[in-house]
Amino acid sequence: MRHFVNISIILIGLLAPTLLSAQKEEVNFEEIDTILNKVILKKEMMGGGMIHTQGWGVLFRKGYNVNAFKKNLWEAELVGIRPKKQVRVNFYGAYYSNANSYVYDKLNKVFIMRGGVGQQRLITRKPYWGGVEVRASYSGGISFGISKPVYLQIITQYNPIITISKKYDPETHDIDNIYGRASFFDGIEETRFYPGLYLKGGINFYFGQYNTSIKSLEAGIVVDGYISSIPIMAFSDEHQYFVNLYVSFTFGKRYNKF
């Protein structure tokens, strides 16, 4: 019996530092994240980027967790629209280094600005050790199509070449007298806004080591429709709606204060 007690004391003495170290590490991990996992962090804020089938853009979101299964969202997005059949040319670039490339027959640069509300509903919860949480996401709201006329450097004299910035006119401007694109800000006072609506739906994948930080990937489809058509390319149909597949990546934080 005495030998058993002596061996037990020796084993406890040998194992005590290891147990204390493991307990310390466990407490630190609890303090960092596991305790927070037991509390619903109701607010979140995030931003990121998006690519879609006609371009790319940026987005910002704020969220509020109604409960563990449903989240309300407010979002704002700005994306560019690239025509599917546009062709970039630079006829004079082979001879002059300052001749900028341009999109042939493009009438307007078009952007879409969205602002709306939505929800996310839980499909699969993230396991306690980490992993990925999957949610169904849907939103909708106001969509503004923004078009700015394309201005080009038009040749007014050859040998030496003299150019002037003019709004592209497909009836008078062609590849022979277009020297290159002009400044983006030329004609900005002629910008037009097209009011409309948008609807969006997708699947959102939340991942990350800690509950307080957000990293998410979302894939889905978005439809924008407008009261009147938006001209983009010459000699082609105007666009009253756009349908795009998208993938977005966001990062941010969850919190309860303010």
N, C-alpha and C positions, 0 to 999 in steps of 0.2 A: 504493500500500500504506500509505504514511504517512497519507494522508487517511482511509483506512478505519479505521486505528487511532485516529486523533484523533476521528473521528465516533463510534466505539464507546465511547471513554472519556467523551465528552460525553453520550451516551445513557445509559450506566450511571450517570453522576453525576446525571442528571435523574430516572431511574427508581428509584434506590436508596431514597430516602425512602418512595416509594409501596410498594415491595416489602417494606421493613422494617415499615411500618405494617400491611400486609395480613398479614404473618407474625405480627405481634404479636396482631392480632385473631384469627387462626386458632388461636394457642396458647391465648388466653383461652377461646375457644369449646371447644377440646379439654379444657381444664381443667374447665370447667363441666359439660359433659355427654357429649361424644363418648367420652372415655375411660371414663366410667361405663357407656356403652352396650356397651362391650366386656367388662364384668364383670357377672355375674349377681348382682344385689342380692337376697339370699335372703329377707329378712324385709320385711314391710309391715304397716302399721297404718292404719286409716281409720275414719271415721264419717260419718254423713249422715242424710238424711231419705228417707221413702218415702210415696208415695200409692198407694192401691189402690181397688178398686171399691166398698169399703164404709168408707173412711176414710183415715187417714194415721197415720204413726208415725215412730220414730227407730230407727237401727241402728248397731251397732259390729262391726267385723271385724278379725281378725288373720290374716295369711297367711304361708305359707312356700313358697317356690319349690323344688319337688323337682328340677326341671330347667327348661330353656327352654320346655317344652311343657306342664308340669303344675304346678298350684299347689294346696296343701292350705289349707283355710280353717277358722277357728273364728268363729262369729257369734252375736250376741245382738240381739234385736229386741223392741220394744214398740210395738204398734199398737192403735188404737181400732177398734171395730166400730159402724158406723152402719146401722141397718135401712134397707132399700131403700125401704120405703113409709112411713117415719115422717113425721109432720106436726107442725110446730111452731106453737103457738097462743099468743095472749096476749089473752084475752077482756077482762080488766080493765085492760090496758095503755092503752086509750084514755081511761080516767078517772083512773088513778092511776100516777104516774111510777115508783113503786117496785115495781110488779107485774112480775115477771120472766117471760119467755116459758118455755115448757116443751114437751116432746114428749108429745102426747096418747097415752094408753094404753101408755106405756113403763114396763115393770116394773123393768128393770135396766140400768145402764150396764155395758157389756161391753168388756173389753180382752183382748188376746192377748199373752202373753209367750213368746218362743221362744228356745231355745238349742240349737245343733247344730253339726255339722261338714259340710264339703262339699269340692268340688273345682272347679277351673276348668281347661279344656283349650283350648289354642291352636287357633284356626281360621285367623286371618290375622295375621301379624306386622306391627307398626308399621314403616313404612319408616324408613331411617336419617335422613332429613331431617325426620321428624315424622309427623303424621297420626294414624290411629286403629288400635288393636289390638283384634281381636275374639276373644272367648273364649266357649265354652259353659260355663255355670255350673249346678251342681246341688248341693243340700244337703238335709239332713233332721235330725231330732232330736226333742227334747221340746218340747211345746207346752202351756202352761197357759192355760185360759180363766179369766178373772177377772171375776166379776160382783158389782156393788154395787147394792143396792136403791135405787130412785129415791124420794127424799123430796120432798114438796111442801108448800107453805103452804096449809093447808086453813082455810076460813072457818068460824069457830065462832059469830060474831055479826055481823049487818049493822047499819049506821047507828048508831054508827060500826063500821067493819069491824075485827074482831079475828081474828087467824089463829094457827094453831099448826102446827109442823112434824110431819108424819106420813108414814109409808111409804104409797106409793100403793096403794090398794085399788080395783080396777076395779068392784067390786060396790057401793061406797058413795060413791066420789068421782067427780064428773062436772064438766063444764065450768062449771056454775053455782057450785059451792062450792070450786073450785080457784082460788086467788088467783094462784099462780105457783110457780116452782121454789124449793126450799129450798137451803141450803148443800150443796155437794158432799160435805162431810165428815159430814153427818148420816147415820147408819146405816153408817158405814164399818166398824164392828165386826162388821157382819153380812156382810162380804165373803166370798164362797165361791170356791174354786179347783177347777177341773175339769181333771184330768190327761189328756193325750193326746199325739199325735204330729203332726208336720208333714212335708211333702215340698215341695220347691221346685225349679223349673227355669227357666232363662232364658238370654238372650244378654247378655253384658257388653261394653261398648265403652269401652276405655281411651283417653284422649286427654290431651294436655298437651305442653308444650314440652320439659320435662326429665324424665329417667328417674327422678330421685330423688323427684319429686312425683307424686301420684296424683290424677287427676280421672276419674271413671268414671260412666257411665250404664248401668243395667241394666233390662231389661224381661222379664217372664215371668209365670208362674202359680204360685200357692202354694195348697196344700190342707192344712187343719187338721181333724183328727178327734179326738173325745173319747169317753171311756168312757160318760159319761152326757150327756143333753141339757141345753142351757143355755137357760133362758127369757129372752126379751128383751121381746117385746110381748105384751100381753094379748089373748086371743081369737085367737091364731094359733099355728101349730106351733112347738114348741121346736126348737133347732138343735143337732144332734149333729156337724155338720161345716160348714165354710165353704170355699168355692172362690172365689178372688179373682185377678184380673189385677193386676199391680203394675208401678210404675216407681220406681226408686230412684236417688238421686244421692249419691255418696260422694266424699270428698276426704281425702288423708292423705299418707304418705311411705313411701319404700322405704329400707332401710338394711341394714347387715351387722353392726354392733356391737350388743352386749348383746342 
